């Protein structure tokens, strides 16, 4: 499946990045799979357009974290 050029337009990409917390979330919002080629294109255009991603949580942000179940009181 080939990415639609519209996904990689500057303004469209800026909006998606601003409303996402990770690369994967951004790709999903664009209707793309979290696959290697899509990650490469994402990084390429984010760098090309100088889009800020410092708000992204990064890899493994929830690793080793525990969440309380709403069922447990």
N, C-alpha and C positions, 0 to 999 in steps of 0.2 A: 504494500500500500504506500503510495507516494504522498508526502505531506503537501497540503494545499499552500500555495505561496502566501495567501492571506494570513496564515498563522504567523508568519515571520515578518509582517509589516511592523514598523516601529511602534506606532500608537496602539495597535492591537496587542502586541507583546508587552508593552508597558502596563496596560490595564490588567492583563492576566497575572503578571509578576507581582504587581501591587496587591492583588487580592489572594495571593497564594503564600503558603508557608514552606513550600519545598518545590524542587524541580518537578518531581512526580506529580504533585497536585497541579502545577501549572500545565503540564502536558495533558493531564486528564481534562482540565478545563477547556483546552483547545481541541479536545476530541481525539487526542493522539495516545498511542500506547506508550508505556514506559519501557521502551526498547532502546538499545544502544545508539542506533542512528538518530533517533529523535533527541536523545540527550546531547549528542554531538552538535546537531543543528541548534538546539536551545543554547548551549554554551557559546557557539559561534556568534549568534545574533545578539545575545545579551552583551557579549564583549564588544561587538561591532557598534552597537547603539549606546554603550556605556550605561546600561540599566542597572540600578542598585538592587542587589539581592542580599544585603546584609541582614535583613529581617528573616531570611530563611533559617529554619531551625537546624539544618544540617543533617548529616547521616547519623542514623541511630539515636536520634534525640530522645526516644522513649525507652532505650535499652536499659534493662535492669530497674525500671521504675514499676512501682506497684500502684494499682488503682483500687480504690474501695468500691466494692459492689454495692449497688443500691439495695440489694436483697439482704445484705448483712447489716445488722443493727448493733 
